[in-house]
Amino acid sequence: MSESPVKKAPIYRAFASSDIVAAHALSLAVGWPHRAEDWQFMFDAGSGFVAEDNGEVIGTTLYWKCGADRATLGLVIVSPLEQGRGIGRRLMELALEALGKRVTFLHATPAGQPLYERLGFQACGTVDQHQGTVGSVRTVTPPDGERLRALTGDDVPRIIELASRASGLDRSQILPALLDVAQGVVLERSGELVGFSLLRRFGRGYAIGPVVAAHSPDEQRAKSLISHWLAKHVNDFVRIDLPGNAGLNDWLSALGLTRVSTVVKMVRNEPAEQHCGDADAIYGVFGIITQALG
């Protein structure tokens, strides 16, 4: 009986827009819900690498620079038929070489976490994924003296400020791009914005995020910003990913958005303890953009 031929090492190269179709097929093969349009948006906002074998894309990773010294990394996928060849590690190494000394964040599945630890990442938090078909939802009224209204172009500088402050990441590039594909509402108090939330098409239906708000008793502001979208999307499939310490898990589950998974937030190039709590004492993140983008 003849032995199987030894496979040649893959070719690694920069991710190109022409790779979107193949990348989408890879994400479907591993059970991820991303549409081709979701891949296109995230590629347009960042950069990355692919592994190619005989002209076929068998692995991907993308990364996004956030200002001068930070970054996020994600969409690390290797074809189920090609795992065990060190492809994921090499794709990660290429991305990390491109990012250099930037403080870099990612969200790790249990399968991926050991590799990321070997590459110098440390756990610094968690993110919970909630999703489901929305039933009848009663909106949460904002605190007294505050009102929800549609986001306008004049609000963009302020929501960039709030998102950057709450996340600890420069959002001046990604938020304007996100607003090309998302709707938004803001929470206003005496003419000052104290929170906002966005909603866009994603995966099987819609995704809420980011959601940023000044902390309030029982997180009433955040609930108001989220329930606004849920009430408008009864019978639609909606997903929201939020930090594990946001305090909304029971509330979301009671609304029918079940917690389906928890991933580990990890950081490289700075001690994890510097990133284990909220980035800001006043404004919190109650929904992230995606697990890849943070």
C-alpha positions as CSV (number, residue, x, y, z in Angstrom):
1,M,0.0,0.0,0.0
2,S,1.6,3.3,-1.1
3,E,2.0,6.1,1.3
4,S,0.1,9.4,0.9
5,P,2.2,12.1,-0.8
6,V,3.6,14.7,1.6
7,K,1.8,18.0,1.0
8,K,3.9,21.0,0.0
9,A,3.9,24.0,2.3
10,P,1.2,26.5,1.5
11,I,1.9,29.9,-0.1
12,Y,1.2,32.8,2.2
13,R,0.3,36.2,0.7
14,A,-1.6,39.4,1.4
15,F,-5.4,39.1,1.5
16,A,-7.0,40.6,-1.6
17,S,-10.6,41.6,-2.3
18,S,-10.7,38.8,-4.8
19,D,-10.4,36.4,-1.8
20,I,-13.7,37.3,-0.3
21,V,-15.7,34.5,-2.0
22,A,-13.2,31.8,-0.8
23,A,-13.0,33.4,2.7
24,H,-16.8,33.3,2.9
25,A,-16.8,29.6,1.9
26,L,-14.2,28.9,4.6
27,S,-16.3,30.6,7.3
28,L,-19.3,28.6,6.3
29,A,-17.3,25.4,6.5
30,V,-16.5,26.1,10.1
31,G,-20.0,27.1,11.0
32,W,-19.6,30.9,11.2
33,P,-22.6,33.0,10.1
34,H,-20.7,35.8,8.2
35,R,-22.1,36.8,4.8
36,A,-19.8,37.7,1.9
37,E,-20.9,41.4,2.6
38,D,-19.7,41.1,6.2
39,W,-16.3,39.9,4.9
40,Q,-16.1,42.7,2.4
41,F,-16.8,45.3,5.1
42,M,-14.1,43.9,7.4
43,F,-11.6,43.5,4.7
44,D,-12.2,47.1,3.4
45,A,-11.5,48.3,7.0
46,G,-8.3,46.3,7.5
47,S,-5.6,44.1,6.1
48,G,-4.7,40.5,6.3
49,F,-3.1,37.3,4.9
50,V,-4.3,34.1,3.3
51,A,-2.7,30.6,3.0
52,E,-3.1,29.2,-0.5
53,D,-2.5,25.6,-1.6
54,N,-2.6,24.8,-5.4
55,G,-4.5,28.1,-6.0
56,E,-7.1,27.3,-3.3
57,V,-7.4,29.6,-0.2
58,I,-7.2,27.3,2.8
59,G,-6.6,29.8,5.6
60,T,-7.3,33.5,6.5
61,T,-6.6,36.1,9.1
62,L,-7.4,39.9,9.2
63,Y,-6.2,42.7,11.4
64,W,-7.2,46.3,12.0
65,K,-4.9,49.1,13.3
66,C,-6.5,51.4,15.9
67,G,-4.6,54.6,16.0
68,A,-0.9,54.7,16.4
69,D,-0.3,51.9,18.9
70,R,-3.2,49.5,19.1
71,A,-4.9,46.9,17.0
72,T,-7.4,44.0,16.9
73,L,-7.0,40.7,15.1
74,G,-9.5,38.1,14.0
75,L,-11.1,35.9,11.4
76,V,-8.4,33.3,11.9
77,I,-9.8,30.4,9.9
78,V,-8.1,27.2,8.6
79,S,-10.0,24.8,6.4
80,P,-11.2,21.8,8.4
81,L,-9.4,19.5,5.9
82,E,-6.1,21.3,6.4
83,Q,-5.8,21.7,10.1
84,G,-2.8,20.4,12.0
85,R,-0.3,21.7,9.5
86,G,0.7,24.9,11.4
87,I,-1.2,27.1,9.0
88,G,-3.1,29.0,11.7
89,R,0.1,29.7,13.6
90,R,1.9,31.0,10.5
91,L,-1.0,33.3,9.5
92,M,-0.9,34.7,13.1
93,E,2.8,35.2,12.9
94,L,2.5,37.2,9.7
95,A,-0.2,39.4,11.2
96,L,1.8,40.0,14.4
97,E,4.9,40.8,12.4
98,A,2.9,43.4,10.5
99,L,1.5,44.9,13.7
100,G,4.9,45.0,15.5
101,K,4.8,46.4,19.0
102,R,1.2,47.5,18.9
103,V,-0.9,46.4,21.8
104,T,-3.1,43.8,20.1
105,F,-6.4,42.3,21.2
106,L,-8.4,39.3,20.0
107,H,-11.2,37.1,21.1
108,A,-10.3,33.4,21.4
109,T,-12.5,30.3,21.1
110,P,-11.4,27.4,23.4
111,A,-9.9,25.7,20.3
112,G,-7.8,28.8,19.5
113,Q,-6.7,29.9,22.9
114,P,-3.7,27.6,23.4
115,L,-2.1,28.8,20.1
116,Y,-2.7,32.5,21.1
117,E,-1.1,31.9,24.5
118,R,2.0,30.4,22.8
119,L,2.2,33.6,20.7
120,G,2.3,35.8,23.8
121,F,-1.4,36.6,24.3
122,Q,-2.9,36.7,27.9
123,A,-6.5,36.5,29.0
124,C,-8.0,39.8,30.1
125,G,-11.8,39.4,30.0
126,T,-14.6,37.6,28.2
127,V,-17.3,38.4,25.7
128,D,-20.7,36.7,25.6
129,Q,-22.6,36.1,22.4
130,H,-26.4,36.5,22.7
131,Q,-28.8,35.8,19.8
132,G,-32.3,34.7,18.9
133,T,-35.5,35.6,17.1
134,V,-37.0,38.7,18.8
135,G,-40.4,38.4,20.3
136,S,-42.6,41.2,21.7
137,V,-40.3,43.6,23.5
138,R,-41.3,46.6,25.7
139,T,-38.8,49.4,25.2
140,V,-37.0,50.7,28.3
141,T,-37.6,54.4,28.8
142,P,-34.5,56.5,29.1
143,P,-33.7,58.2,32.5
144,D,-35.7,61.3,33.3
145,G,-34.5,64.3,31.2
146,E,-33.0,62.2,28.5
147,R,-34.3,61.3,25.1
148,L,-33.5,58.9,22.2
149,R,-33.3,60.3,18.7
150,A,-31.8,59.3,15.3
151,L,-28.1,59.7,14.9
152,T,-27.1,62.5,12.5
153,G,-23.9,63.4,10.7
154,D,-23.3,66.1,13.3
155,D,-23.1,63.4,16.0
156,V,-20.3,61.5,14.4
157,P,-17.3,63.3,16.2
158,R,-19.0,62.7,19.6
159,I,-19.8,59.1,19.1
160,I,-16.2,58.5,17.9
161,E,-15.1,60.1,21.1
162,L,-17.4,58.0,23.3
163,A,-16.6,54.8,21.5
164,S,-12.8,55.4,21.7
165,R,-13.1,56.4,25.4
166,A,-15.2,53.4,26.4
167,S,-13.2,50.8,24.4
168,G,-9.7,52.1,24.9
169,L,-9.3,51.8,21.1
170,D,-9.1,54.7,18.6
171,R,-12.4,54.4,16.6
172,S,-11.8,57.3,14.3
173,Q,-11.4,55.1,11.2
174,I,-13.8,52.2,11.8
175,L,-16.9,54.1,13.0
176,P,-17.3,56.3,9.9
177,A,-17.0,53.1,7.7
178,L,-19.5,51.3,9.9
179,L,-22.0,54.1,9.5
180,D,-22.1,53.4,5.8
181,V,-23.8,50.1,6.5
182,A,-25.5,50.8,9.9
183,Q,-28.3,52.8,11.4
184,G,-27.9,54.7,14.7
185,V,-29.6,56.2,17.6
186,V,-28.2,58.5,20.3
187,L,-29.2,59.2,23.9
188,E,-29.2,62.9,24.7
189,R,-29.3,64.8,27.9
190,S,-29.5,68.7,27.9
191,G,-28.0,68.7,24.4
192,E,-25.1,66.4,25.3
193,L,-24.8,62.8,23.9
194,V,-24.4,60.3,26.7
195,G,-24.8,57.1,24.7
196,F,-25.4,55.6,21.3
197,S,-26.1,52.3,19.6
198,L,-25.9,51.0,16.0
199,L,-27.7,48.2,14.1
200,R,-26.7,46.6,10.8
201,R,-27.3,43.6,8.7
202,F,-25.0,40.7,9.7
203,G,-25.0,37.0,9.4
204,R,-28.4,35.4,9.7
205,G,-30.2,38.7,10.4
206,Y,-29.1,41.8,12.3
207,A,-26.4,42.7,14.8
208,I,-26.5,45.4,17.5
209,G,-23.2,47.1,18.2
210,P,-21.4,49.0,19.2
211,V,-23.5,50.1,22.2
212,V,-21.8,52.7,24.5
213,A,-23.5,54.6,27.3
214,A,-22.7,56.4,30.6
215,H,-23.3,54.0,33.4
216,S,-26.7,54.4,35.2
217,P,-28.7,52.5,37.8
218,D,-29.6,49.1,36.5
219,E,-27.9,50.2,33.3
220,Q,-31.1,51.9,32.2
221,R,-29.4,53.8,29.4
222,A,-27.9,50.8,27.8
223,K,-31.1,48.9,28.0
224,S,-33.0,51.8,26.4
225,L,-30.5,51.9,23.5
226,I,-30.7,48.1,22.9
227,S,-34.5,47.7,23.4
228,H,-35.1,50.4,20.8
229,W,-33.7,48.1,18.1
230,L,-35.3,45.0,19.5
231,A,-38.8,46.6,19.4
232,K,-38.3,47.5,15.8
233,H,-37.2,43.9,14.8
234,V,-39.8,41.6,16.2
235,N,-39.6,38.2,14.5
236,D,-36.1,39.0,13.1
237,F,-33.0,37.2,14.1
238,V,-30.7,39.5,16.2
239,R,-27.3,39.1,17.7
240,I,-25.4,41.1,20.2
241,D,-21.9,40.4,21.6
242,L,-21.0,42.2,24.8
243,P,-18.4,42.2,27.5
244,G,-19.0,39.6,30.2
245,N,-19.0,42.3,32.9
246,A,-21.6,44.4,31.2
247,G,-24.3,43.1,33.5
248,L,-27.0,42.5,30.9
249,N,-26.9,38.7,30.4
250,D,-30.0,37.9,32.5
251,W,-32.0,40.8,30.9
252,L,-31.1,39.7,27.3
253,S,-31.9,36.1,28.0
254,A,-35.3,37.0,29.4
255,L,-36.0,38.8,26.1
256,G,-35.2,35.7,24.2
257,L,-31.7,36.5,23.2
258,T,-30.0,33.4,24.5
259,R,-26.4,33.4,25.5
260,V,-24.9,30.8,23.0
261,S,-21.2,31.1,23.7
262,T,-18.5,32.9,25.7
263,V,-15.1,33.7,24.3
264,V,-11.9,34.9,26.0
265,K,-10.6,38.4,25.4
266,M,-6.8,38.4,25.1
267,V,-4.1,41.0,24.8
268,R,-0.5,41.0,23.7
269,N,2.4,43.5,24.2
270,E,1.0,44.8,27.5
271,P,0.3,43.1,30.9
272,A,-3.2,41.6,30.9
273,E,-4.0,43.2,34.3
274,Q,-4.0,46.6,32.6
275,H,-7.0,45.6,30.5
276,C,-9.0,43.4,32.9
277,G,-11.5,46.2,33.9
278,D,-13.4,48.9,32.0
279,A,-11.3,51.3,30.0
280,D,-13.3,54.2,31.4
281,A,-15.0,54.9,34.7
282,I,-18.0,56.8,33.3
283,Y,-18.8,55.2,29.9
284,G,-19.2,51.5,29.4
285,V,-19.3,49.2,26.3
286,F,-22.6,47.2,26.3
287,G,-22.2,45.8,22.8
288,I,-19.0,45.4,20.6
289,I,-18.8,45.8,16.8
290,T,-17.8,42.2,16.2
291,Q,-15.6,39.7,18.0
292,A,-12.9,40.4,15.3
293,L,-13.1,44.2,15.4
294,G,-13.7,44.4,19.2
